[in-house]
């Protein structure tokens, strides 16, 4: 990766947009939890339908954070699949399969950690670029 590609990348826009869609992701997660707590069936948006997935599909990847970006993308997709399975397991009494809930919760934790790692790497690189110029 050339240093010019990193210097030309709009890290400030990426960081700001990533922070915003992360907010929307956690709002989605809260809606899932509310649906489970209150026994409501909720349509689960697919990976490409939600704001976070659309951000991943439509934005350039920070040139020095491709591994972190890939981890976020993969975990986001897995989490949407786990949420769909979890909500589909909800029976007439509002009970869900505990194993599916644990998987969904674990993926959420891994996803949050991956998002933090990507954001931290992008912020660090952006700081390096701005101090170099």
N, C-alpha and C positions, 0 to 999 in steps of 0.2 A: 504494500500500500504506500503510495507516494505521500509525502507530507503535504504536497499541493492539494491532493484530493481532500484530505482532512481539513486543510485550511480553507478550502472553497465550500465545504459543507456548512449549511446554515444550522449550526448547533443550537443557537438561541431559539429559533423557531421550533426545532425538534423538541427541545427540553420543555418549552412552554406547552406545546400541543400534547406531549406525552403526559405531562402533569394533569392536563384537563381530561384526557380520555381515561386516565387512571381513576380520577374521581368518578367518572361515569361507570367504570367497571365496578367500583365498590358500591355504587348505588344499585347496580344490577344484582350484585351479591346480596345486598340487604333485602331486595325484593324477593329473592329466592328464599331467604330465611323467613321473611314475613309470610310467604305462601305456605311454608312448611309449618310454622307455628300456629297459623290460623286455619289450617286445613283447606287452603284454596288451591285449586289446580291452576297452574300458571303456564302459559305458552313460553317455551324457552327459545329465545333467539339463537340462531346458529352462530358459529364463529365469525362468519362473514357478514352477518346481519347487524350485529351490535356496533356501537360507536368505536369501541376499542379495536375490534376486528377490522372495521373499515379503515381505521387509522393505520393498522399494520399493513393492510393491502395497498393503501394509497400514498404512503409516505416513503421517501427514500430512507435507506438504512444508513445509519452513521458508519462511515467507512472503516473506522477502527473498532467498531463494536458489533461485528457481524455475529460472533458466537453468542453474545448476550442477547442480541435481537432474536436470533433463532430460538434460544431457550424460552424467551417470553412468548413468541409465536406458538411454539409447540405446547407449552403449558396452557396457554389461553384456549387452544383448540381442545385439548384434553379436558379442561374444566367445563367447557360448554357441553361436551359429550357426557361427562359425569353428571352435570346438572340435569340434562335430559333424561338420563337413566334414573336418577334419583326421583325426579318428579313423576316419571312413568311408574315407579314402584309404589307410589302413594295409593293406598287402598281407600275404600269407602269411609273408613273411620279416621282417615288422615294420617295413618301410620305409614312410615317409610322403612325400607330395609336399612338397618343400622350399618351394615358393611358399605353400602353405597354412600350413606351420609359421611362415614369416616373417610372414604376415598375422596369425596368432593371437598371435605374440609382440609385434607392433606394437600390436595392440588391447589387449593386457595392459598395455603401457607407457602407452598413452593413458588407459586405464581407471584405472590407479594415479594418474596425474596429475590426472584429473578428480575422483577420490575425495579426494585431498589438497586440491584447490581447494574442494570442497564443505565438507569438514571445517574447513578454515581459515576460510572465510567464516562458517560457523555458530558457531565458537568466538569469532570477532571480534565478531559481532553479539551473542552471549550476553554477552560481556564489556561491551559498550556498554550493554546493557539493565541489567545488574546494577549498573553504576556510576551510571546515571541515577536509579536508585531507591534 
